[in-house]
Amino acid sequence: MLDETIETKSNFDITSKSVFSSEDDTFTSRSIAALLAKNSVPASHKRIADNYLIIKKIFKFQACMSRISKVEKALLEKYDFNTLEFTTMKQMFNELTLLQKWSSSDDKEAQEAADSIFLIRVKELKYLESSSYASISNEIYNGFKALQQYLKEISRYQTVQSMRVFCK
């Protein structure tokens, strides 16, 4: 009996299944992004997400977007963040949680840094989308998917559109 319990716990992959899920259910990155979006999302994040989705719907990112500058990259390095194409999904979720905390804090410097870093992340995402994700070197570095989902979850325009599709 004890050996059987130990065997099932050792085969349990916490990243792919929820504790309360059945064998058919999986715990996906969409679930984590939804949980982050249900957290207290700063108004600046919502504004940036709305801007991102409106531009994506209208222009489809076919225009050539520029890469981040050396100053922006230095800001990311100052806070020990990788560029988006070298960020894993787990790193991105941790970073988004940290940026939410900074944006909600009373420290003006932390708020400005959080907003600047979030804008840099969205700029990187736009560049990756315009280049058809050609700069991503490895399938391990898929933090951009977590950022995309987070932006969709917190934007008010995405929810309106999904409600329209649901009602039809």
C-alpha positions in Angstrom: 0.0 0.0 0.0 2.7 2.5 1.0 4.9 1.5 -2.1 1.9 2.1 -4.3 1.3 5.6 -2.9 4.9 6.5 -3.2 4.9 5.3 -6.8 1.9 7.4 -7.8 3.4 10.5 -6.1 6.7 10.1 -7.8 5.0 9.8 -11.2 2.9 12.9 -10.5 3.9 15.9 -12.6 2.8 19.0 -10.8 3.3 21.2 -13.8 0.9 19.4 -16.0 -2.0 18.4 -13.7 -3.9 20.1 -10.9 -4.2 18.3 -7.6 -8.0 18.2 -8.1 -8.0 17.2 -11.7 -9.0 13.9 -13.2 -6.7 11.9 -15.5 -8.2 13.8 -18.5 -7.7 17.3 -17.2 -4.4 19.2 -17.5 -3.2 22.3 -15.9 -2.0 24.6 -18.7 -0.2 27.8 -19.0 -3.6 29.4 -19.8 -4.8 28.5 -16.3 -1.8 30.3 -14.7 -2.3 33.4 -16.9 -6.0 33.5 -16.0 -5.0 33.3 -12.3 -2.6 36.1 -12.7 -5.2 38.1 -14.6 -7.7 37.6 -11.7 -5.1 39.0 -9.3 -5.1 42.8 -8.8 -4.0 43.9 -12.2 -2.6 47.5 -12.3 -4.4 50.0 -14.6 -1.2 50.5 -16.6 -1.0 46.8 -17.5 -4.7 46.9 -18.7 -4.0 50.1 -20.7 -1.0 48.5 -22.4 -2.9 45.3 -23.0 -5.8 47.1 -24.6 -3.4 49.1 -26.8 -1.6 45.9 -27.8 -4.8 44.1 -28.8 -6.2 47.0 -30.8 -3.0 47.4 -32.7 -2.8 43.7 -33.3 -6.4 43.6 -34.6 -5.9 46.6 -37.0 -2.3 46.2 -38.2 -1.6 42.5 -37.6 2.1 43.5 -36.9 3.0 43.3 -40.5 5.0 46.4 -40.3 8.6 45.9 -39.3 8.9 46.5 -35.6 12.2 47.5 -34.1 14.1 45.5 -31.6 14.7 46.9 -28.1 17.4 49.4 -27.7 20.6 49.0 -25.7 19.1 51.3 -23.0 16.0 49.1 -22.7 18.2 45.9 -22.6 20.3 47.5 -19.9 17.1 48.1 -17.8 16.2 44.5 -18.2 19.7 43.4 -17.1 19.6 45.8 -14.2 16.7 43.8 -12.7 18.2 40.4 -13.9 15.6 39.7 -16.6 16.5 37.9 -19.9 15.3 39.2 -23.2 11.9 37.7 -24.2 13.3 35.2 -26.7 15.4 33.7 -23.9 12.7 33.6 -21.3 11.0 30.4 -20.2 7.3 30.3 -19.3 8.0 29.9 -15.6 10.3 32.9 -15.6 7.7 35.0 -17.4 5.0 34.1 -14.8 7.4 35.0 -12.0 8.2 38.2 -13.7 4.6 39.2 -14.3 3.8 38.5 -10.6 6.8 40.7 -9.6 5.7 43.5 -12.0 2.2 43.4 -10.6 3.6 43.8 -7.1 5.9 46.7 -8.1 3.1 48.5 -9.9 0.8 48.2 -6.9 3.5 49.4 -4.4 3.8 52.9 -3.0 7.3 53.4 -4.3 7.2 55.6 -7.4 10.5 54.3 -8.7 9.3 50.7 -8.5 6.1 51.7 -10.3 8.0 53.5 -13.1 10.4 50.5 -13.5 7.5 48.1 -13.6 5.7 50.1 -16.3 8.9 50.5 -18.3 9.7 46.8 -18.2 6.2 45.8 -19.1 6.3 48.2 -22.1 9.7 46.7 -23.1 8.2 43.2 -22.9 5.2 44.2 -25.2 7.7 45.8 -27.6 9.7 42.6 -27.7 6.5 40.6 -28.3 5.5 42.8 -31.2 8.9 42.3 -32.7 8.7 38.5 -32.3 5.3 38.5 -33.9 6.4 40.7 -36.8 9.4 38.5 -37.5 7.2 35.3 -37.3 9.1 34.1 -34.2 12.2 33.6 -36.2 14.5 34.8 -33.4 13.4 32.1 -31.0 16.1 29.5 -30.9 14.7 26.8 -28.7 11.3 25.5 -27.8 12.2 25.7 -24.1 12.1 29.5 -24.3 8.4 30.1 -24.8 7.8 32.9 -22.3 6.3 34.9 -25.1 3.3 32.6 -25.0 2.7 33.4 -21.4 2.9 37.1 -22.0 0.5 36.8 -25.0 -2.0 35.0 -22.9 -1.7 37.4 -20.0 -2.3 40.3 -22.3 -5.4 38.6 -23.7 -6.7 37.8 -20.2 -6.4 41.3 -18.8 -7.6 43.3 -21.9 -11.2 44.4 -21.9 -11.4 44.1 -25.7 -10.6 40.5 -25.8 -13.4 39.7 -23.4 -15.9 41.7 -25.4 -15.0 39.9 -28.6 -15.2 36.5 -27.0 -18.6 37.3 -25.6 -19.8 38.3 -29.1 -18.6 34.9 -30.4 -20.2 33.1 -27.5 -23.6 34.9 -28.0 -23.8 34.1 -31.8 
